[in-house]
Amino acid sequence: MGIHSASDTEYDWAWYGRLVGAYFAGHPQIQRATVRIEDRGHASTEGLPAAWERTDEWYNFRSNPRGNVHVLATLDEATYSGGTMGDDHPIAWCQTIDGGRSWYTAMGHTSESYAEPLFHLHLLGGIKSAAGVAGSCPR
């Protein structure tokens, strides 16, 4: 299970890059944006609004992980400034890898995030997913 800056480390360790799914490239200032939930049935996204508005530090990635991971949520770049990934900006995903499970969210920079009930639901579902007690990830 990886949260936020888990994608901003171990740049020379290829296996870790596959495990987390993508490497951090940069971010604009902290601001409000809309997260679009793609998989409403996953443990980490069920109960979240289809269009989830929240304030965070929004990561851009060196490459788009779609195709290698199961994307759970994307960031709507039309709702904030400083995005560099275009119309397809994954922000949370999961995957099966080397016989195990991996779950990652790029959200969670601000201390206020950890006081948000919906963010708690997101993280708890991620823990359950990574632990294998709440279903599996299609990839």
C-alpha positions as CSV (number, residue, x, y, z in Angstrom):
1,M,0.0,0.0,0.0
2,G,1.4,3.4,-1.0
3,I,0.3,6.8,-0.2
4,H,1.3,10.1,-1.9
5,S,5.1,10.3,-1.8
6,A,5.5,6.6,-2.1
7,S,5.9,7.3,-5.8
8,D,8.7,9.9,-5.1
9,T,11.5,7.5,-4.1
10,E,13.6,4.6,-5.3
11,Y,14.0,6.0,-8.9
12,D,16.8,3.5,-9.7
13,W,14.9,0.4,-8.4
14,A,12.9,-0.9,-11.3
15,W,11.0,-3.5,-9.3
16,Y,9.8,-0.8,-6.9
17,G,8.7,1.3,-9.8
18,R,6.6,-1.6,-11.1
19,L,5.2,-2.1,-7.5
20,V,4.1,1.5,-7.0
21,G,2.9,1.8,-10.7
22,A,4.4,5.2,-11.6
23,Y,7.0,7.7,-10.6
24,F,6.4,11.3,-9.5
25,A,7.3,14.0,-11.9
26,G,6.2,17.2,-10.1
27,H,3.2,19.0,-8.7
28,P,1.6,22.5,-8.7
29,Q,0.6,24.3,-5.5
30,I,-1.9,22.8,-3.2
31,Q,-5.4,23.5,-4.5
32,R,-8.9,22.2,-4.9
33,A,-9.7,19.8,-7.7
34,T,-12.2,17.1,-8.7
35,V,-11.3,13.4,-8.5
36,R,-13.4,11.2,-10.9
37,I,-14.1,7.7,-9.5
38,E,-13.7,5.1,-12.3
39,D,-14.3,1.9,-10.3
40,R,-17.2,2.5,-7.9
41,G,-17.2,-1.2,-6.8
42,H,-13.6,-1.3,-5.4
43,A,-13.2,-1.4,-1.6
44,S,-11.2,1.9,-1.7
45,T,-13.7,3.8,-3.8
46,E,-17.1,2.4,-2.9
47,G,-19.0,5.1,-0.9
48,L,-17.1,7.9,-2.5
49,P,-19.0,10.4,-4.7
50,A,-18.5,10.0,-8.4
51,A,-17.1,13.5,-8.6
52,W,-15.1,13.9,-5.3
53,E,-14.0,17.5,-4.7
54,R,-11.1,17.9,-2.3
55,T,-7.9,19.9,-1.7
56,D,-4.5,18.3,-2.0
57,E,-1.1,18.4,-3.6
58,W,-1.8,16.9,-7.0
59,Y,1.0,14.8,-8.4
60,N,1.9,14.6,-12.1
61,F,3.7,11.3,-13.1
62,R,6.6,10.6,-15.4
63,S,4.4,8.2,-17.3
64,N,0.7,7.2,-17.3
65,P,0.4,3.9,-15.5
66,R,-2.9,2.9,-17.2
67,G,-2.3,-0.3,-19.1
68,N,-0.1,-1.7,-16.3
69,V,-2.5,-1.1,-13.4
70,H,-6.2,-1.0,-12.7
71,V,-7.1,2.7,-12.4
72,L,-9.6,3.4,-9.6
73,A,-9.8,7.2,-9.9
74,T,-8.5,10.0,-12.2
75,L,-7.9,13.7,-11.6
76,D,-9.9,16.1,-13.7
77,E,-7.3,18.6,-14.9
78,A,-10.0,21.0,-16.1
79,T,-10.8,21.7,-12.4
80,Y,-7.3,22.9,-11.3
81,S,-4.2,24.4,-12.7
82,G,-0.8,22.8,-13.2
83,G,-1.7,19.4,-14.4
84,T,0.6,17.9,-17.1
85,M,-1.0,14.6,-17.9
86,G,-4.0,15.7,-20.0
87,D,-7.4,14.0,-20.2
88,D,-6.2,10.8,-18.6
89,H,-4.6,11.5,-15.2
90,P,-4.8,8.4,-12.9
91,I,-4.6,9.4,-9.2
92,A,-5.4,6.0,-7.5
93,W,-4.9,2.5,-8.7
94,C,-4.3,-1.1,-7.8
95,Q,-2.7,-4.2,-9.3
96,T,-1.6,-7.8,-8.7
97,I,2.1,-8.1,-9.0
98,D,4.5,-11.0,-8.5
99,G,1.8,-13.0,-6.6
100,G,0.8,-10.2,-4.3
101,R,-1.3,-7.0,-4.3
102,S,-0.4,-3.4,-4.7
103,W,-2.6,-0.3,-4.0
104,Y,-1.6,3.3,-4.4
105,T,-3.2,6.7,-4.0
106,A,-1.4,10.0,-4.8
107,M,-3.7,11.8,-2.5
108,G,-2.7,12.5,1.1
109,H,-0.2,15.3,1.2
110,T,-2.1,17.7,3.5
111,S,-2.6,17.0,7.2
112,E,-6.2,18.0,6.7
113,S,-6.6,14.9,4.4
114,Y,-6.3,12.7,7.4
115,A,-9.3,14.4,9.1
116,E,-11.6,13.8,6.1
117,P,-14.1,10.9,6.6
118,L,-14.1,10.1,2.9
119,F,-10.3,10.0,2.8
120,H,-10.4,7.6,5.7
121,L,-12.8,5.3,3.7
122,H,-10.4,5.5,0.7
123,L,-7.4,4.5,2.9
124,L,-9.3,1.7,4.8
125,G,-10.4,0.2,1.5
126,G,-6.8,0.4,0.2
127,I,-5.6,-1.4,3.3
128,K,-8.2,-4.1,2.8
129,S,-7.4,-4.4,-0.9
130,A,-3.6,-4.7,-0.3
131,A,-4.2,-7.2,2.5
132,G,-6.5,-9.3,0.3
133,V,-9.5,-9.2,2.6
134,A,-11.8,-7.0,0.4
135,G,-11.8,-8.5,-3.1
136,S,-9.1,-8.4,-5.6
137,C,-7.7,-6.0,-8.2
138,P,-8.5,-7.1,-11.8
139,R,-4.9,-6.5,-12.9
